[in-house]
Amino acid sequence: MQRKDEETRIEPRTSEGPSLWGGTSTPFRWFGEMDRWFDDARREFERAWTSWPGALSTSLARFEGPRAPAIDVRDDGAELVVTAELPGVSKEDLEIRATADGLEIKAEAQGAREERDDGYVYRERSYAGFYRNLSLPANVAPEKVVATLENGVLEIRLPKQEPTPAPKAVKVKVQ
């Protein structure tokens, strides 16, 4: 059931008869009602956090902080290879810390653009933060780690302390 308020101006629904499911013969109608309830709750929550005195503007209130970059970890036998997507990041803005059993990646990408003409000034700023902390499946030699960044794709090669044979796929017969 949806509330009547200034935004929706919808009158609350009433049961259309003695049916167990609120007037229809299917229980799935409730899912739609639940979706509307959650949407109402989300809107009220956003309104409460963006309307109090001293609140951040709506666009800043939705800032969620650094995001976790997409990462692939591959075991090549003698080393682990970690690939991460970091669009817009330069190697100067990248910080990587390796330990024997973990890897931490921090990065920031900032940009600014300004155009001036006789009657106007146009400014645009952007920011993207990335953070990821990984536990590695094998112990590595942190002093031998090598990283390269090319076209927003970071590749980190982590040599294992004790190389193991590369994993080999075995065909399994279904019975």
KOLVEXKE-269328 format. One line per field, with one value per residue: residue number from 1; residue in one letter; chain; x, y, z of N, C-alpha, C in turn. Coordinates in nm, 3 decimals, always signed. Layout:
% residues N
pos = (NUM,...) .
code = (A,...) .
unit = (A,...) .
n_c1 = (X,...) .
n_c2 = (Y,...) .
n_c3 = (Z,...) .
ca_c1 = (X,...) .
ca_c2 = (Y,...) .
ca_c3 = (Z,...) .
c_c1 = (X,...) .
c_c2 = (Y,...) .
c_c3 = (Z,...) .
END
This chain:
% residues 175
pos = (1,2,3,4,5,6,7,8,9,10,11,12,13,14,15,16,17,18,19,20,21,22,23,24,25,26,27,28,29,30,31,32,33,34,35,36,37,38,39,40,41,42,43,44,45,46,47,48,49,50,51,52,53,54,55,56,57,58,59,60,61,62,63,64,65,66,67,68,69,70,71,72,73,74,75,76,77,78,79,80,81,82,83,84,85,86,87,88,89,90,91,92,93,94,95,96,97,98,99,100,101,102,103,104,105,106,107,108,109,110,111,112,113,114,115,116,117,118,119,120,121,122,123,124,125,126,127,128,129,130,131,132,133,134,135,136,137,138,139,140,141,142,143,144,145,146,147,148,149,150,151,152,153,154,155,156,157,158,159,160,161,162,163,164,165,166,167,168,169,170,171,172,173,174,175) .
code = (M,Q,R,K,D,E,E,T,R,I,E,P,R,T,S,E,G,P,S,L,W,G,G,T,S,T,P,F,R,W,F,G,E,M,D,R,W,F,D,D,A,R,R,E,F,E,R,A,W,T,S,W,P,G,A,L,S,T,S,L,A,R,F,E,G,P,R,A,P,A,I,D,V,R,D,D,G,A,E,L,V,V,T,A,E,L,P,G,V,S,K,E,D,L,E,I,R,A,T,A,D,G,L,E,I,K,A,E,A,Q,G,A,R,E,E,R,D,D,G,Y,V,Y,R,E,R,S,Y,A,G,F,Y,R,N,L,S,L,P,A,N,V,A,P,E,K,V,V,A,T,L,E,N,G,V,L,E,I,R,L,P,K,Q,E,P,T,P,A,P,K,A,V,K,V,K,V,Q) .
unit = (A,A,A,A,A,A,A,A,A,A,A,A,A,A,A,A,A,A,A,A,A,A,A,A,A,A,A,A,A,A,A,A,A,A,A,A,A,A,A,A,A,A,A,A,A,A,A,A,A,A,A,A,A,A,A,A,A,A,A,A,A,A,A,A,A,A,A,A,A,A,A,A,A,A,A,A,A,A,A,A,A,A,A,A,A,A,A,A,A,A,A,A,A,A,A,A,A,A,A,A,A,A,A,A,A,A,A,A,A,A,A,A,A,A,A,A,A,A,A,A,A,A,A,A,A,A,A,A,A,A,A,A,A,A,A,A,A,A,A,A,A,A,A,A,A,A,A,A,A,A,A,A,A,A,A,A,A,A,A,A,A,A,A,A,A,A,A,A,A,A,A,A,A,A,A) .
n_c1 = (+0.084,+0.060,+0.154,-0.037,+0.091,+0.249,+0.395,+0.308,+0.025,-0.155,-0.425,-0.463,-0.489,-0.761,-0.875,-1.013,-1.224,-1.301,-1.073,-0.774,-0.539,-0.561,-0.759,-0.693,-0.624,-0.370,-0.062,+0.160,+0.122,+0.186,+0.463,+0.507,+0.389,+0.565,+0.801,+0.731,+0.703,+0.971,+1.092,+0.968,+1.073,+1.348,+1.348,+1.258,+1.468,+1.687,+1.590,+1.586,+1.860,+1.966,+1.842,+1.872,+1.995,+2.303,+2.369,+2.533,+2.543,+2.312,+2.447,+2.700,+2.628,+2.574,+2.819,+3.029,+3.282,+3.610,+3.620,+3.615,+3.843,+3.800,+3.935,+4.161,+4.304,+4.568,+4.723,+5.035,+5.204,+5.501,+5.464,+5.221,+4.980,+4.836,+4.575,+4.441,+4.178,+4.216,+4.103,+4.205,+4.409,+4.737,+5.081,+5.210,+5.013,+4.958,+4.970,+5.121,+5.137,+5.305,+5.297,+5.413,+5.185,+4.977,+4.823,+4.798,+4.626,+4.615,+4.478,+4.440,+4.257,+4.251,+4.103,+4.086,+3.926,+3.914,+3.752,+3.758,+3.584,+3.462,+3.209,+3.168,+3.270,+3.380,+3.404,+3.521,+3.548,+3.688,+3.696,+3.827,+3.858,+4.038,+4.053,+4.185,+4.226,+4.391,+4.400,+4.645,+4.666,+4.897,+5.224,+5.435,+5.733,+5.787,+5.983,+6.053,+5.848,+5.689,+5.543,+5.335,+5.180,+4.951,+4.757,+4.543,+4.527,+4.648,+4.915,+5.040,+5.311,+5.381,+5.624,+5.637,+5.735,+5.798,+5.800,+5.532,+5.401,+5.232,+4.876,+4.687,+4.434,+4.193,+4.000,+3.678,+3.469,+3.126,+2.892) .
n_c2 = (-0.117,+0.219,+0.532,+0.836,+1.137,+1.464,+1.443,+1.212,+1.208,+1.001,+0.804,+0.577,+0.225,-0.002,-0.317,-0.524,-0.697,-1.016,-1.168,-1.351,-1.247,-0.970,-0.895,-0.993,-1.287,-1.384,-1.433,-1.288,-1.021,-0.892,-0.863,-0.645,-0.445,-0.451,-0.364,-0.099,-0.004,-0.023,+0.156,+0.394,+0.411,+0.436,+0.683,+0.854,+0.827,+0.933,+1.195,+1.281,+1.280,+1.466,+1.705,+1.825,+2.100,+2.231,+2.014,+1.819,+1.896,+1.745,+1.596,+1.556,+1.422,+1.171,+1.060,+0.790,+0.728,+0.575,+0.339,-0.017,-0.154,-0.357,-0.680,-0.937,-1.246,-1.454,-1.768,-1.856,-2.064,-2.025,-1.768,-1.521,-1.343,-1.035,-0.848,-0.530,-0.293,+0.041,+0.309,+0.621,+0.671,+0.772,+0.661,+0.803,+0.861,+0.629,+0.378,+0.097,-0.173,-0.454,-0.757,-1.063,-1.222,-1.067,-0.793,-0.451,-0.195,+0.138,+0.425,+0.739,+0.947,+1.253,+1.530,+1.835,+2.089,+2.381,+2.638,+2.949,+3.228,+3.524,+3.580,+3.387,+3.142,+2.817,+2.547,+2.231,+1.958,+1.648,+1.344,+1.035,+0.766,+0.474,+0.165,-0.134,-0.431,-0.727,-1.071,-1.304,-1.620,-1.768,-1.756,-1.482,-1.325,-1.025,-0.830,-0.874,-0.803,-0.679,-0.414,-0.290,-0.027,+0.037,+0.206,+0.235,-0.016,-0.212,-0.427,-0.664,-0.851,-1.113,-1.290,-1.621,-1.743,-2.011,-2.183,-2.350,-2.621,-2.524,-2.499,-2.764,-2.843,-3.100,-3.333,-3.416,-3.689,-3.717,-3.902) .
n_c3 = (+0.000,-0.087,+0.048,+0.074,-0.028,-0.065,-0.300,-0.452,-0.448,-0.435,-0.346,-0.071,-0.131,-0.096,+0.024,-0.222,-0.166,-0.009,-0.058,+0.011,-0.091,-0.120,-0.303,-0.553,-0.746,-0.722,-0.547,-0.620,-0.658,-0.428,-0.435,-0.606,-0.451,-0.232,-0.355,-0.409,-0.146,-0.053,-0.232,-0.149,+0.112,+0.057,-0.083,+0.122,+0.304,+0.155,+0.123,+0.388,+0.453,+0.280,+0.323,+0.574,+0.777,+0.670,+0.520,+0.267,-0.084,-0.316,-0.518,-0.404,-0.173,-0.255,-0.305,-0.282,-0.201,-0.247,-0.511,-0.566,-0.781,-1.077,-1.071,-1.173,-1.081,-1.152,-1.152,-1.242,-1.190,-1.123,-1.048,-0.935,-1.114,-1.116,-1.245,-1.289,-1.342,-1.392,-1.487,-1.625,-1.443,-1.356,-1.339,-1.139,-0.957,-0.828,-0.581,-0.454,-0.236,-0.128,+0.052,+0.203,+0.199,+0.098,-0.090,-0.161,-0.323,-0.413,-0.562,-0.730,-0.947,-1.089,-1.250,-1.438,-1.620,-1.811,-1.985,-2.141,-2.262,-2.429,-2.310,-2.110,-1.862,-1.845,-1.632,-1.532,-1.315,-1.209,-1.019,-0.918,-0.706,-0.617,-0.447,-0.323,-0.139,-0.117,-0.023,-0.078,-0.254,-0.221,-0.072,-0.149,-0.286,-0.175,-0.234,-0.496,-0.661,-0.954,-1.135,-1.398,-1.580,-1.825,-2.050,-1.864,-1.751,-1.502,-1.436,-1.223,-1.126,-0.920,-0.787,-0.661,-0.338,-0.305,-0.581,-0.747,-0.940,-1.238,-1.233,-1.368,-1.593,-1.561,-1.729,-1.636,-1.606,-1.643,-1.461) .
ca_c1 = (+0.000,+0.141,+0.099,-0.069,+0.171,+0.250,+0.452,+0.232,-0.118,-0.226,-0.504,-0.430,-0.581,-0.829,-0.897,-1.126,-1.306,-1.254,-0.963,-0.655,-0.430,-0.594,-0.850,-0.654,-0.610,-0.230,+0.018,+0.272,+0.089,+0.254,+0.599,+0.499,+0.364,+0.688,+0.892,+0.688,+0.737,+1.114,+1.120,+0.927,+1.169,+1.473,+1.328,+1.253,+1.604,+1.765,+1.539,+1.629,+2.004,+2.009,+1.764,+1.901,+2.082,+2.446,+2.388,+2.603,+2.451,+2.264,+2.547,+2.805,+2.573,+2.574,+2.957,+3.044,+3.421,+3.685,+3.556,+3.705,+3.862,+3.784,+4.066,+4.177,+4.425,+4.600,+4.838,+5.115,+5.300,+5.613,+5.422,+5.081,+4.966,+4.714,+4.541,+4.337,+4.135,+4.226,+4.093,+4.238,+4.512,+4.876,+5.165,+5.246,+4.901,+4.934,+5.049,+5.106,+5.212,+5.301,+5.353,+5.426,+5.054,+4.873,+4.850,+4.712,+4.634,+4.547,+4.500,+4.351,+4.260,+4.187,+4.111,+4.023,+3.923,+3.857,+3.744,+3.716,+3.550,+3.422,+3.092,+3.148,+3.380,+3.332,+3.498,+3.475,+3.644,+3.648,+3.777,+3.797,+3.949,+4.033,+4.121,+4.160,+4.316,+4.374,+4.476,+4.696,+4.652,+5.029,+5.323,+5.514,+5.853,+5.747,+6.092,+6.069,+5.722,+5.703,+5.413,+5.332,+5.051,+4.941,+4.619,+4.447,+4.530,+4.763,+4.953,+5.137,+5.368,+5.426,+5.692,+5.613,+5.855,+5.823,+5.722,+5.455,+5.368,+5.111,+4.760,+4.654,+4.294,+4.170,+3.865,+3.602,+3.362,+3.000,+2.832) .
ca_c2 = (+0.000,+0.339,+0.644,+0.958,+1.249,+1.577,+1.404,+1.114,+1.239,+0.875,+0.759,+0.439,+0.124,-0.085,-0.454,-0.533,-0.814,-1.102,-1.253,-1.356,-1.174,-0.830,-0.871,-1.060,-1.431,-1.424,-1.376,-1.212,-0.880,-0.841,-0.823,-0.509,-0.358,-0.444,-0.278,+0.039,+0.030,+0.000,+0.281,+0.502,+0.419,+0.489,+0.826,+0.925,+0.826,+1.031,+1.328,+1.315,+1.304,+1.578,+1.826,+1.885,+2.217,+2.199,+1.890,+1.831,+1.901,+1.612,+1.521,+1.513,+1.332,+1.036,+1.016,+0.668,+0.705,+0.500,+0.215,-0.132,-0.182,-0.496,-0.746,-1.078,-1.305,-1.574,-1.843,-1.908,-2.161,-1.960,-1.635,-1.481,-1.223,-0.961,-0.745,-0.441,-0.185,+0.172,+0.409,+0.759,+0.681,+0.774,+0.585,+0.889,+0.862,+0.490,+0.328,-0.048,-0.232,-0.601,-0.832,-1.204,-1.287,-0.972,-0.687,-0.335,-0.104,+0.266,+0.514,+0.854,+1.011,+1.383,+1.605,+1.966,+2.148,+2.516,+2.711,+3.088,+3.302,+3.660,+3.591,+3.279,+3.058,+2.680,+2.467,+2.095,+1.882,+1.509,+1.271,+0.893,+0.699,+0.329,+0.098,-0.278,-0.504,-0.868,-1.179,-1.386,-1.764,-1.828,-1.659,-1.426,-1.252,-0.886,-0.748,-0.903,-0.769,-0.584,-0.366,-0.204,+0.038,+0.076,+0.234,+0.214,-0.155,-0.238,-0.568,-0.684,-0.987,-1.144,-1.420,-1.701,-1.780,-2.150,-2.210,-2.473,-2.644,-2.454,-2.586,-2.827,-2.884,-3.243,-3.355,-3.499,-3.759,-3.713,-4.035) .
ca_c3 = (+0.000,-0.095,+0.123,+0.003,+0.018,-0.157,-0.428,-0.531,-0.447,-0.458,-0.232,-0.035,-0.183,+0.002,-0.022,-0.312,-0.137,+0.097,-0.102,+0.096,-0.156,-0.142,-0.414,-0.676,-0.723,-0.723,-0.438,-0.674,-0.650,-0.309,-0.470,-0.657,-0.336,-0.152,-0.428,-0.387,-0.007,-0.045,-0.302,-0.059,+0.223,+0.001,-0.109,+0.251,+0.359,+0.079,+0.154,+0.524,+0.458,+0.195,+0.352,+0.705,+0.764,+0.658,+0.443,+0.140,-0.197,-0.355,-0.593,-0.313,-0.073,-0.311,-0.322,-0.203,-0.169,-0.347,-0.556,-0.580,-0.923,-1.122,-1.061,-1.207,-1.023,-1.228,-1.100,-1.353,-1.139,-1.054,-1.004,-0.944,-1.197,-1.082,-1.344,-1.234,-1.430,-1.326,-1.594,-1.594,-1.340,-1.403,-1.244,-1.028,-0.863,-0.793,-0.468,-0.441,-0.125,-0.131,+0.163,+0.165,+0.179,+0.061,-0.186,-0.143,-0.437,-0.393,-0.676,-0.746,-1.078,-1.081,-1.374,-1.439,-1.753,-1.806,-2.111,-2.122,-2.382,-2.394,-2.223,-2.015,-1.815,-1.823,-1.554,-1.502,-1.235,-1.187,-0.922,-0.902,-0.614,-0.624,-0.336,-0.315,-0.053,-0.151,+0.039,-0.188,-0.229,-0.195,-0.026,-0.258,-0.247,-0.201,-0.288,-0.639,-0.731,-1.064,-1.181,-1.516,-1.604,-1.964,-2.095,-1.756,-1.704,-1.416,-1.427,-1.114,-1.126,-0.785,-0.786,-0.541,-0.262,-0.340,-0.702,-0.756,-1.080,-1.283,-1.224,-1.495,-1.598,-1.580,-1.776,-1.544,-1.674,-1.570,-1.459) .
c_c1 = (+0.089,+0.073,+0.062,+0.021,+0.170,+0.301,+0.358,+0.086,-0.204,-0.300,-0.465,-0.535,-0.645,-0.848,-1.022,-1.209,-1.241,-1.135,-0.844,-0.544,-0.467,-0.675,-0.809,-0.631,-0.465,-0.151,+0.130,+0.246,+0.162,+0.396,+0.602,+0.476,+0.491,+0.790,+0.857,+0.721,+0.885,+1.154,+1.084,+1.029,+1.301,+1.461,+1.326,+1.391,+1.690,+1.722,+1.587,+1.777,+2.049,+1.935,+1.796,+1.998,+2.229,+2.472,+2.466,+2.502,+2.418,+2.371,+2.660,+2.755,+2.574,+2.714,+2.982,+3.189,+3.490,+3.613,+3.661,+3.721,+3.840,+3.923,+4.056,+4.306,+4.447,+4.725,+4.912,+5.221,+5.409,+5.574,+5.270,+5.079,+4.831,+4.695,+4.426,+4.306,+4.133,+4.219,+4.126,+4.348,+4.650,+4.962,+5.210,+5.138,+4.868,+5.026,+5.018,+5.194,+5.193,+5.364,+5.361,+5.291,+4.943,+4.920,+4.750,+4.736,+4.552,+4.577,+4.398,+4.368,+4.182,+4.204,+4.042,+4.032,+3.858,+3.862,+3.694,+3.689,+3.502,+3.309,+3.076,+3.279,+3.320,+3.440,+3.437,+3.585,+3.594,+3.745,+3.732,+3.902,+3.929,+4.108,+4.084,+4.267,+4.289,+4.457,+4.518,+4.689,+4.784,+5.122,+5.410,+5.637,+5.826,+5.858,+6.113,+5.944,+5.749,+5.563,+5.429,+5.190,+5.049,+4.794,+4.515,+4.439,+4.661,+4.789,+5.064,+5.181,+5.432,+5.491,+5.666,+5.745,+5.895,+5.738,+5.652,+5.424,+5.237,+4.992,+4.722,+4.510,+4.283,+4.025,+3.795,+3.484,+3.237,+2.935,+2.683) .
c_c2 = (+0.123,+0.452,+0.758,+1.066,+1.358,+1.537,+1.318,+1.149,+1.116,+0.837,+0.616,+0.343,+0.048,-0.223,-0.458,-0.658,-0.902,-1.189,-1.241,-1.267,-1.030,-0.805,-0.934,-1.207,-1.475,-1.359,-1.285,-1.062,-0.817,-0.796,-0.681,-0.409,-0.342,-0.355,-0.132,+0.083,+0.062,+0.128,+0.401,+0.521,+0.478,+0.639,+0.907,+0.934,+0.930,+1.173,+1.372,+1.351,+1.419,+1.706,+1.889,+2.001,+2.176,+2.073,+1.920,+1.842,+1.760,+1.532,+1.473,+1.415,+1.189,+0.983,+0.898,+0.639,+0.622,+0.371,+0.106,-0.162,-0.331,-0.559,-0.892,-1.126,-1.438,-1.638,-1.903,-2.007,-2.095,-1.823,-1.619,-1.354,-1.160,-0.853,-0.663,-0.331,-0.055,+0.283,+0.549,+0.778,+0.683,+0.702,+0.670,+0.889,+0.723,+0.449,+0.180,-0.095,-0.383,-0.656,-0.978,-1.269,-1.192,-0.865,-0.575,-0.239,+0.021,+0.353,+0.627,+0.908,+1.141,+1.454,+1.738,+2.022,+2.285,+2.578,+2.852,+3.149,+3.439,+3.665,+3.483,+3.214,+2.921,+2.602,+2.331,+2.025,+1.740,+1.445,+1.125,+0.835,+0.549,+0.271,-0.050,-0.341,-0.652,-0.958,-1.271,-1.535,-1.835,-1.717,-1.614,-1.357,-1.104,-0.799,-0.770,-0.869,-0.661,-0.545,-0.279,-0.150,+0.087,+0.089,+0.203,+0.072,-0.178,-0.388,-0.579,-0.830,-1.010,-1.282,-1.493,-1.729,-1.922,-2.183,-2.346,-2.498,-2.571,-2.550,-2.636,-2.873,-3.034,-3.258,-3.455,-3.559,-3.756,-3.849,-4.028) .
c_c3 = (+0.000,-0.021,+0.031,+0.060,-0.088,-0.295,-0.511,-0.547,-0.477,-0.330,-0.199,-0.091,-0.068,-0.057,-0.108,-0.286,-0.034,+0.060,-0.008,+0.040,-0.188,-0.266,-0.544,-0.643,-0.720,-0.608,-0.490,-0.676,-0.531,-0.340,-0.524,-0.545,-0.252,-0.221,-0.406,-0.244,+0.007,-0.118,-0.217,+0.053,+0.175,-0.025,+0.020,+0.314,+0.288,+0.113,+0.292,+0.529,+0.371,+0.230,+0.486,+0.687,+0.763,+0.579,+0.317,+0.028,-0.241,-0.428,-0.501,-0.209,-0.124,-0.336,-0.228,-0.167,-0.276,-0.386,-0.569,-0.729,-0.954,-1.128,-1.105,-1.142,-1.095,-1.168,-1.218,-1.306,-1.057,-1.000,-1.010,-1.028,-1.164,-1.187,-1.287,-1.335,-1.351,-1.430,-1.545,-1.491,-1.405,-1.299,-1.127,-0.919,-0.810,-0.679,-0.451,-0.326,-0.130,-0.005,+0.118,+0.135,+0.136,-0.035,-0.163,-0.260,-0.403,-0.514,-0.674,-0.887,-1.066,-1.214,-1.360,-1.580,-1.742,-1.945,-2.081,-2.259,-2.337,-2.293,-2.118,-1.973,-1.788,-1.749,-1.526,-1.425,-1.219,-1.088,-0.922,-0.810,-0.625,-0.504,-0.338,-0.229,-0.075,-0.060,-0.074,-0.153,-0.201,-0.145,-0.143,-0.200,-0.277,-0.262,-0.438,-0.722,-0.835,-1.111,-1.303,-1.533,-1.748,-2.002,-1.989,-1.705,-1.629,-1.413,-1.322,-1.118,-0.991,-0.784,-0.653,-0.470,-0.293,-0.462,-0.696,-0.903,-1.116,-1.276,-1.364,-1.490,-1.627,-1.622,-1.683,-1.619,-1.586,-1.578,-1.445) .
END
